[in-house]
Every structure is written in C-alpha cells, then in structure tokens.
Amino acid sequence: MKNPDIFGQAVLDFYHQNQPEDIIVHADDFDDDEIPVEYLFRNYQEMPPLEQKTLQLAHGKILDVGCCAGSHSLYLQQQKKEVKAIDISEGAIEVSKLRGVKNAEVQDFFKLENERFDSILMLMNGSGIIGKLHHLTHFFSHAKKLLNPNGKILIDSSDLRYLFEEDEDGGIWVNPHQYYGELNYAISYKNKTSAKFDWLYIDFNSLQLAAESNGFSCELVQEGEHFDYLAVLKIS
C-alpha cells in the first residue's frame, strides 16, 4: 500500500481552499503536536530569524531540500537567485509550481546526482532527513558529490536535551542505547496516517564532530530562541 502524501494533500487543500486541517505529528515518547498548514505558506517577514538568516547567506546555484510549499524558494526567486526546489511529496511540488517556483521536482535528496550547487539549504530541522546519527557519514559523502568547490550547506537543527530531566550533576536521563535526538514519527491529516519514519535532531557539538570526521568544517552561525541553531558546513 502506497504511503499517503500527508504534507502534499494538506498544502493542496490549503492552496485550493478545500477545508484544510492541521497536520498532526505523532511521536512514540511525546504528546501529539500540530503543524498549522498555513505556516507552510509563510512569507519572509513571517519566517523565524534563523530562516531569514539562511536565505540571506544563500548564494550561487541553490538547492532547497524539502521545499514543501516552496516558500523559501519563492523568496530566493524574488531576490533574482537561481534555485532548485526538491521534495519527495508530489503534492508539495505541485503546489510549489502553482505558486510560481520555476524549478521544482519530486526528488529524494539522497538519490539526486549529476548536479552541483553552491548552497544547499536544509531548513525546518533539515537534519531530520538523515534519520539516524550513524547515517551522518553517508550524508556527508553524498553532500560532497553535490557541492561545487567552496560550496556550503546551510542546516538548522535543535538540541533536544531540554526535553529530558537533568540530574544533580547536570546530566540527562536518556536511553543509553540510542542518541537522544533520534525520534520516530508518524504524521496524519484528516483520515490518513503515514507509516512511521526516523527523524534526527542533532546538537551542534555532535554535528561539528561528525563534520570534522568527514572532511567538513562546521561553523555555528546563529542560535534561536528554543535550543535551535543554524550551522554552515563546508568541505575542508
């Protein structure tokens, strides 16, 4: 059975004014969360400072990974920048094109090949698609094939340690057999629910260590208000 296109159906409904509802996020160890669909259509002024900073830093030929409804790509186009938007959601790419994104295609980042970019954008916890901490080596190896010389990856994520209770020594109680930023999600919209999938949140120190171990530099550019941050990765 084909996995339902949850984000795609939600943004299509919103775009066509077809009674959109919030997307519900289900995690094994936490309460359900909601994503208002209209948030996926935000303009530059409505974006968090980390996203605004990322768009300011993007240059050259740009790849917008997980573009969803295309809001970041649309802004970059308005700034006369060359951008390619990709997403695994057919509905999201359809909406991106309807909104005016010129170069948008259904594509898995890890299957993209034979193209190179100066800036790769991975926003809205862009590290999520890596899935597991031990997949970082594969991520960096693939990213090298997509970057031009002096190219960069602009990626945001969050340190989830704030979700776990600290002991008297400042340590946190977590599963010793699993990195605390590795989550397992399912998402639902109206009467449909996706299969479960892995999603990675990574603290900056772990990202920096993995980057340096795989031939990349990692610079902390800006921190957000809620344990989130923006980092720039470049081939060393």
N, C-alpha and C positions, 0 to 999 in steps of 0.2 A: 504494500500500500504506500502510495506516494506521501511524503511528509507534507503537511499543509503549509502553504506560503503565508504564514501568520502576518508578518510585517507588510508583505505585499498587499494582502487583502485589506488590511487596516488603512494603509495610505491610499489605496484606490477608493475605498469608501469615503474617506475624508475629502479627497480631491473631487469626487463626483457628488459630494454632499448626500451620501447614501447611508445616513444614520450611523456614523462611526461610533465605536465604543472604545474605552481604554484597553490597552494590551495588558494582560495580567502575567506577571513573572512568578514562577513557582520555583523555589529552591528547597532542597531536602532539609536543611537545618535552620531555615529562617521563615518568617511570615511572608505571605504573598506581597508582592509590590505591584504598583501600577505605573504604566507609561502612558500619559495622555497623548493621543495621536497627533493633536495639534502641535505638540512640542517638536515633532519631527519636521515641521514646516516653518520653523522659526527663521527670522531674518537676522542679519548681522548684529543689529542693536539688541536683539533678544538672546544672543548667544552668551554663554559664560566667558569670563575673561581668558581662560586657557584656550578656548576655541578661537577667540578673536586673535590672540597672540599667534597661534598656529597659522592662521590664514595670512597674517602679516609676514610671517617668516617663509612661507611657501614661495618658491621661485622656479624659473625654468619650466621644463615639462613636468607636470604634476600628476600623480596618481592618487585619487581619492578612494581609499579602500573602505568598503562597507558604506557606500554613499547613501543608502536608504532613499529618502525622497529627494535627495540632490541639493539640499540647502547650502552645503559648503561649496560644492562645485558651481552653483549658480552665482554665489558671491564672487568666486575667483574669476568666472567668466566676465562678470561686470567690471572687474579690475583689469580686463584685457589679458588675462593669463591663460595659458594653454593647459587644459585639464582633461583627464580621462577619469570617468566615474565608473566604478565596478561594484557589483553586489551579487550575491547568489540568489537574491529574490527577483523573480521575473516581474512581479507586480511593482516592486520598488523601482526597477529600471524603466518600466512603462511610465510610471508617474514622473520620474526624473526627466524623461524625454518630453512628456506633455508639458512640464513646467519650463522647458527650454534648454535643458542640458544638451549640448551639441554632440558630445562624445560619451555615450553611456552604453555599457553592455553587461549582460549576465555573465559573470566570471568569478571563479574561485581564485583568490589571491595566490594560493599555493599551486595552482595549475597555470597561472599566467607565465608566458615565456616569450622569448624573441622580441622583447621591448625593453627599453631602458628609460629611466626617469631621473630628473634632478631632485625632485622632492616626492616622498611617499608619505601621505597623510593617513594616520591611523587614530581616529578620534572616537569619542564616546566609549572610553575604556578600550582603546584599539588593541591592547594586548590580549583581549578576550579571545580572539580567534586562534591564538596559539594553543589554547586549551589546557595544556599541562606544562609544568616547569621543565620537564625533561624534553619537551619539544622545542625549546629555545635554540638548540644547536641547528636543528632543521630550519627554523625560521631565519636565523642569521645567514645560513648557507644559501637559502633561496633568495633572500633580500639582496645579497651581493650580486646575483645574476641580473637583478632588475635596476640596479643603481648605476648611473653614469659616474665617471671619475669626479670626485668632490661632491657627489650627491649625498642626500641626507634623508633620514626617516624622522618624522615628527610624530611622536607617540605619546598618548596620555594613559594613565592608569591610576590606581589608588592602592594605598596600603590598608588592608582590612584588619590590621591588628586592633583597631579601635572597637571592633565587634566582639572581642574576646576579653574576658575578665582578667585583669592583671593581679598577680600575687604580690606579696610584700616586697619582693625583690625587683619588681618591675617586669617580671616575665609574664607570659600569657599561657593559658591552658588551651592547648590545641592537640589535635591528633598527631602523635609523633611519627606516624607513617605517611603523612600527607602534608604537603605545603598548605598553609592556612589560606592562601589566596586561590586555591583550586576549588571552584564551585561546579555544581551540576545543576543545570537549569532545565525547565520546560517553559514554554510560553503558550498562552491561549488567547483566543479572540473569538467573541461570540460563542459559537458552539463547537469550536475546533481547538485542539491542543496538539502541540508539536511533540515529537519524540524528545527525549532528554539529550542534552548536549553538554560538553565540557566548556568551561569559560574561565579564563585566567585573569586574575588581578595580581599585579606584582609590585612589591615595594621597590623603591628606587635603588637601594643598595644591591638587591638581588639582580635587578636588571643591569646595573652597571657592571657587576661581577661577570654575569653571563656575556655581556657585550665585549668586555675586555678579553674574555677567554676565547672569543670567536672572531677576533681581529677588528673590533669596532671600538670607537671611543663613545662615551656616553656622558652627556652634559645635562645637568638639571637646569632648565630654563626658567621655570616659574612654578610656584606652588599654589594650589587652590585653597578654598576655604574649608574643605572637608576631606583632608587626608589625600587629596588628589594632586597630581603633578603633571607637568609637561617636560618631556626629555627629547633631546636631539641625539640621534645615533649617526655616526659617520664611519666609513671604512678607514681604519688606521693606516 
